[in-house]
Amino acid sequence: MQIIEVTTPLLHTDFLEVVEKIYEEDPNYIRPLDQDINKVFNPNTNPFFENGECIRWILKNEKGVTIGRVAAFINHKKSHLYEKPTGGMGFFECIPDLKAAFLLFDTAKKWLKERKMQIMEGPINFGENDMFWGLLVEGFQSASFGMNYHAPYYLDFFKKYGFQTAYEQITNIIDLTVPFPARFTKIANWVANKPDYHFEYFKKANADKYIDDLMEIYNDGWKDFENFVPIKRETLKQSFKQMEVIMDEKLIWFAYANGEPASFVVIIPDANQMIKGFKGKLGIWEKLKFAYTRWKGVHRMRAVVMGTKSKYQKLGLESALFIKLGEYVLPKNQYSELELSWVGDFNDKMLAIHEATGAKFGKKHLTMRVAI
């Protein structure tokens, strides 16, 4: 077997196409768009290159057939916030061959070790954790947009190599054909009608304001979590730009307390239902199919991220946001499912909100670590 660094257009294509072999018999697999993978590894489109570096490899067998891939990366701004310097590994794919998997892991580990890292965390993304993050271990159903899907045998690779779970990533699902629990609805309506609060949905014409509000809320609400790094405005602008083609303004809501940004939820229609069968491509024919499916509508949404300033937590603002969302969504009779993905097992407050909505368990991913 031969490990090859991705340095040419042909090798770049091999890196993208290897998933076709691995998942050819799996009807639940939906291949991400090539352009979304490409953006991760392009310094012109990924702001994480400002304080980081990354590298990719493919693995070929004795016949020259690509049988696996992996990437390694370091976020220099974040790597030393951990107890031990920590680098990342992701975009791992491999045929069911333990030796091949270990060779891919070893390659990423060696590169990270040469750069003074002591822990390898993966599979994660060279970017924010709302995309391509975690190893799927439960709920092997078609993934929503941005969520990792993996072959079930991958967990065995990680465990045998010595990876241990750092935290679990829980995805819960709200059945929109069933009313919210009565207690949840009563409290949410009471909060929504309080005179000190008002609610607005995102408007593209005033995008800069809402991006600023989201950044203010997010950086306050998440500041006490371990290894937190404040999100940058440029990163948010890039994320909203990527979402623009599928965005529904009335699925993104903000709560304000006496005019102060206090809470938000970002929800998008599930683009994976629009790109299924595209095999990563977005040519003219795929764009026409995408536009038609977008116009026709999909039945699943994904809640990408929520946040509430610390002083407004436990006041029910998140519940009120769901009520405002429901006032728009339910009369449409289009969406039947809202995926809340994902919440770390360390985030008791958010998991409690999920439970209050009546959401049921959907999937579990793992963020794992191994000493190097």
N, C-alpha and C positions, 0 to 999 in steps of 0.2 A: 504493500500500500504506500501511496505517496501523498504527502501533505504539500499543497501548493498555495502560496499567498496570492490573493486576488489582486492582480496588477494590470490586467489587460481586459478589453471589452469581451473577448471570448470567455475568459475565466469568470468575469462578472456575470455573463449569461449562465454559465454552469452553476454559479452560486444560487441564482434564482430558480433554475429549472430542476434542481435535484429533488424538490418536493413532489414533482410529478411522478417520480418513481416510487417514492416512499409512501404516498397516499393514494396510489392509483386504484386501490381496492376499497377505499374508505369513503362511503357516500356522504359522511358528515363533514368532510374536509372542504373548506372554502378557502381557496388560495388568496392571500392578500394581493392587492394591486402591486405590480412591480414598481410603479412610481412611488408608492408609499415606502417601500423598502429602500429604494434608491435615495430618497430624501434623508434617511437616517445617516447614510454614509457619504453625503455630499456636504462639504464645508460651506457651500453657498446657501444651503437650505436648512442646515441643522445648527442652531446657535450654540449647542453644547461643544462644538469645536473651539469656541473661544477660550474655554478653560479645560480642554480635554483632547484626547487622541484615541484613535481606534484602528483596528486592523482586521482583515478577514482572510479565511482560508477555505479551500475545498479539499476533499479527500477523494482520491481516485484509487480504484483497485488495480490488480495486476493487468487487467485488460484495458485500462485507461478509462473506465466508466466511473463517473462521479457518483459516490455513494454516501457522501456526508458533507457537512459544512459547519462552520462555527465562526463567531466573531469575538474579539476581546477589546475592551475599552477602559479608559480611566477618565473619570471626572475629577480633575485635580482640585477643584474647589470643594468637593465633597469627600474624596477618598480618605482624608486624614481626620474627618469628624468622627469616624468609628474608633473603637477601642484599639484596633489594629488597622493599618493602612489597607484599604479594600478596593479592589478593581472589579470590573464586571465582565461577564461572559453571557452571550446570547445568540439568538438566531441559530441555535443548535438544531440540526436535523441529521438523522443517521438511519441507515438500514438496520435491521435487527442483528447486529454483530457487536458483541461486547468489546472485542479487540479494537474495532474501528472507533467505537464511541470513546474508549479510553485514550486512543491516539489523538482524537480531537480535543478532549479535555486537557491532555498533557501539553498540547501545543499552546492552547490559550494560557494555561498555568505558567508555562516557561516564559512566555512574553511578559506576563504580569510580574512574575518574580524578578525578571531582569530590570524592571522598573520600580523595584523596592516595595511591591505590594506583598502583604502577608496573608490576605484572605481573598478568595475568588467567590463572588456572589453571582448567582444565576438561576435560571436563565432570565436575564433582564434586558432592558433596552438602553441604548445610548441616547437617552432623552427622558422625558417625563414618564411617570409610571402608569399613565392612562393608556399607553399603547405597548403591545408586545412584551408584556411583563408576566413572569411566573410560569411554572410548570403545571400544566393541567393534569390533575390526578383523579378528579371525580366530575361526573356530569359530561360525558363524552357526546354532547350534542353539538350541532352546528354552532360555531362561535359567532358572536356579534362582532361588529366592526372594531378592530383594534385589539381584540382579545386573542390571546394565544390558544392555538389548538395543537395537541401533540398526540403522537401514537402512545397507547397505553403502556407499552414496554419501556418507554423512556425512564419512568420512575426507577425501574430496576437498575438501569445504567447509573443514575445519579447516586442511588444508595450504595451500590457496590463500589463506586469510586470513592466514597467517603463523605459525600455531601450530607449535611444535616439541615433540617428545616429551621430557618430563621424566623419565619412567621407564615401563617396561612392567609390566603386571600379568598374571602368568601363572596360569592355572587349569589344574591337572592333575586327572586322574580315575583313581580306583582301581576296577578291575573286581573286584567282590567275589565273582564266580563263579570266580575264579582264586586259588589260595593265594598268600600273601605269599612273596617269595623266601626260600629256605632260610636264607641268611646273615642276613637281617633277622630272621626268626623265631627263630633260635638266639640272637642277641644280645639281642633283646627279651625272650625268656623268661628269660635269665640275669639281666637287669636286674630284671625283675618279681619274681624270687624272692630278691633280695638282702634280708637282714633289716633293713637300715636304711631301706628304702622300704616304704611302704604306699599303697594306692590306694582312692579313694572316688568313687562317682558322686554327682551332684547330687541333693539331696533338698529338695523344695519346703518341707517342714516346717522346714528349717534353712537357708532361702535366704540370710538375712543373713550367716551364717558364710561360705558359699561365695562370695557376692558380695565380701566383704572379702578372702577368699583370692585370688580372681581379680584384684582390683585390686592387691593387693600383688605378685603375680607379674608381671602385665602391666607395671606401672609400673617394675619393676626390669629385666625382660627387654628392654624396648624403649627404655630411657632413653638408650642411646648412638646411636640412629638420628637422622639429621638432622631438625631441626624437630619433634622429639617434644614433645608436650604431655601431661602425665600425665592419665589418665582419671579422671573424678570418680565417686564412689559413686552420685550421683543419676543420672548418665548410664547407669551399669550397671543400676541398678534399673529405669529406664525401658526399657532394652533387654530385660531379662528379663521384664518385664511384657508387652511386645509379643510375645515368643516363647511366652508361657505357653499360648496356645490350641493350639499345635502341638508344644510341648515334650515330649520323651521323656526323663525324668530319666536313664535309663541310657545316653544318648548324650552326656552331659556328664561328663567325668572329670577328676579331680585326682590328682596325685602328691605325696606328702609324704616328705621326708627327715628322719628323726628327729623327726617331728612338725611340721616347718616346711613351709609351702606352697612347692612347688618348680616344678610344671609343671601345665598344664591344656590341655584341648581342648574346644571347644564345637561340637557337631554338632546339627543340627536336621533333621527330615524335610523334604523339599522341598515347601513349601506351594504353590508354583506349580503342581504337579501336582494340587492340590486346588482351585485357583481358575481353572483354564483354562476359558475360555468365559464367565466371569462378567462380562466387560467392565467390570471395576473395581467392580462393585456387590456388596453383601453384604446383600441383603434376606432375607426369610423363606425363600424358595425356595432361594436360594444358600446360606444357612446350613444348610438341611437336606441339600443336596448335599455341602457341605463336611464336615458331621458324618459322613455316610455314607462319603465317601472317606477321611476321617481314620480311621474305624473299620476300613475295609477294608484300608487301608495303601497306601503309595506305594513305588515301587522305588528312588527316589533320595534320598540324604541330601546335605546340604551342610555341610562343615566351615567354620564362620564365622570362627573365630579360634583360634589356638594361642599359647602363650607359655611360656617357661621362664626362671627367674631366671638371671642371667648366670653365677653360680658353679656352676650345675648343667647348663649347656649342654655339649654334646658328651659327655654321660654316658649317653645312650640312653634317657632318661626318656620322650621323645616316642614312641619305638618301643614301650616298655612300655605306654603309654596305648593305642596301637593294638591291642595284644594283648588288653588288658582289654576294649576295645570289641568286638573280634571274638568274645570269649567270649560276649557277649550277642547280637550281631547275627547271626552266622553260623548258629546253630541255628534262628533264626526263619525262615530261607529266604524272607525278604521283600525285603530290599534287595539290589539287584544292582550298585549304583553309588554311590560316594562321591566327591563333587566337592570338591576342595581349592581353595577360592577365597577370596581370591586371594593371591599372593605377589609382592612387588616383585622386579624383576630384580636389585636391589641386595642382596637377602637370600639370600646364598649358603648359609647354614646351613640355612634352611628348605627351599630348593630341593633341597639334598642329602638331606634327610629324605624329600621327595617321591620322589626317584629311588630311594632305598633301599626304599621300599614297593612299587616296581614300577609306580608311577603313570605314566600316559601323558598327553601334551599334550592339552588340551581346548580352551582358548580363550585369547585375548589381548585385553586392554584396554590403552588408553594413557591416562595422565594427561599432559595437554599444557599448554603455557604460551605466552603471547604478550605482548610488551611493549606497554604502553599509554601 
